[in-house]
Structures are given as structure tokens and as C-alpha cells.
Amino acid sequence: MNRIKEVLFEKAVTQTWLAEKLNKSYNMVNSYVQNRRQPSLEDLHKIANILDIDVRELITPNNI
């Protein structure tokens, strides 16, 4: 599971904006946000860099 949806809300940015910055389709980013699909580690790092946060803030531990 990831926290992309929560971080986007906290940063007040849209999925469309993130999709453009990642050079991915809106549908792909929406799949990440809805946790239907998990981004690759490379994409997770790109997302963290774009949002100016530590990559660990995007990840939810499995033991929750």
C-alpha cells in the first residue's frame, strides 16, 4: 500500500499535475493513488522527488 493520495492532498496538488511531471498517463497515476497498482521503486523515488519528500513518507508499513 502507498500513501500517494494522502500526500497529494497534503501538498494540495492534483493527480493530473503529478501525471504530467512523471510523464505518465492520468489513468496510471490514478491506479497508484487508488492502490490498484503499485509504482515501481524507480517511479516511487521519482514521485518523492517531485513532491519534495522522503520516499518513506509514501509507503505504508504492512503491519498496520
N, C-alpha and C positions, 0 to 999 in steps of 0.2 A: 504494500500500500504506500501511496505517496501523499504529500500534503500540498501539492501544487495548487489546488483550488483555494485552500486557506491562505497560502502565501500571495496568490494573485489578489485576493480580497484585501489582505493587509496592505499590499502595495498599491492598491487602487488601480490595477491595470487589467486589461481585458485579455481574453483568450486570443482574440484576433490580433492584438498587438504582439503577444508572445509568439504566435504562429509566424508573423512577418519577421520578427527578429531571429527566429530559429530556422527560417526558410523551410517551414513545414506547412502542410495544409491545416486549415482550421479544424477539419474532422480528426486529424491525427492528434492535435493538441487537446481537443475535446475528449478524445479517448483517454489521454493521460489524466486529464482533470477529473473525469468520471471514474477513474481507476478500472476501466475496462481493459486497458493495455498499459504496460509499464514502459517508460522510456529506457533506452539503453543507458549504460553508465556514461558513455560519451555525451549523450543528449542531456542526461541529468546534470552533468557538470556544466554544459552549455547553458542550461536553464538557470542554474545557480549563479553563473557569471552574469548573465543578462539581468537577473533580479538583484544582483549585488548582495548575495547572501552565501553563507556556508552551505555546501551541498547537504550536510547532515540535517539542516532545517527542512529539507524536502522529503525526508524519509521518516516513516512511522515504524517504530520497532514492532516486530512480530509478536512480542509478548504482552501487548496491550489488549 
